[in-house]
Structures are given as C-alpha cells and as structure tokens.
Amino acid sequence: MENARALDLDSLKTVTLELNSAKDSLQKVFEEESWLKKLLECLKTELENSRKEHKELKEKEIETESVVGNLNSKLPDAFDEMMLTFQQMISKNENAKWESEEMKKKAEELKKEAEAMSEYLFSVFLFWILLH
C-alpha cells in the first residue's frame, strides 16, 4: 500500500509540476496576448494617422492640381499679353527713333536757315552801312 501511496505521491508531484508549468506557460501566453493587444492598438492608431495624412495629402494634391491647371490656363493669355506689350514697346521705340531723326533733320534745316538768314542780314547790314 505504501508502494501505491508512493506512486500516488509521485503522480501528484508530477501533476503538480505539470500544472505549475502549465500555469507559467499560460501566464506567458496572457502576457504575450497583452503585449500583442497593445501592439495592435499602436498599429491601429498609426494606421488611422496614416489614413488621415494620406487624405490630407490627397486634398492638397487636388488643390495643387487645381492651382496648376488654373495657372496653365492663364499662361497663354499672359504670354500673349506680354508679347503684345513687347511689340508695342518696340513700335514706340521705333517711332521715337524716327521722330528723333526727323527732329535732327528739322534742327539741321533750321540751323542752315538761321545761318543763311544771319549771312543775309549781315549782307543787308553791310549794304546799309555802305549806303549811309
């Protein structure tokens, strides 16, 4: 009977050791489960932040494309306006050059007329002096 009792005690020790081992394993599983839950929550938060950022970037991209499209539609008009202004400036410059040349010619003519008049008046003056 003692032999049976010793076997029962050995079995009880073995079961107790296995139970303690199972408890330790279960505790580790619970700790790992808790760690994994925290990790999952962090990943969910990060995913939500990434989605928000992606949405904001998409909105900015749409806004940027709209601005670029608007600028692209205005660019030909602005270029045409700039070219027209440039051509007008060239035309005004050419007109100013022509007017300047005309004024030089007119000034030269007036100078010649003034010299001729001066010579004529000098001749008349000398003639008058000779007569008197």
Buried (B, 14 or more C-beta within 10 A) or exposed (E): EEEEEEEEEEEEEEEEEEEEEEEEEEEEEEEEEEEEEEEEEEEEEEEEEEEEEEEEEEEEEEEEEEEEEEEEEEEEEEEEEEEEEEEEEEEEEEEEEEEEEEEEEEEEEEEEEEEEEEEEEEEEEEEEEEEE
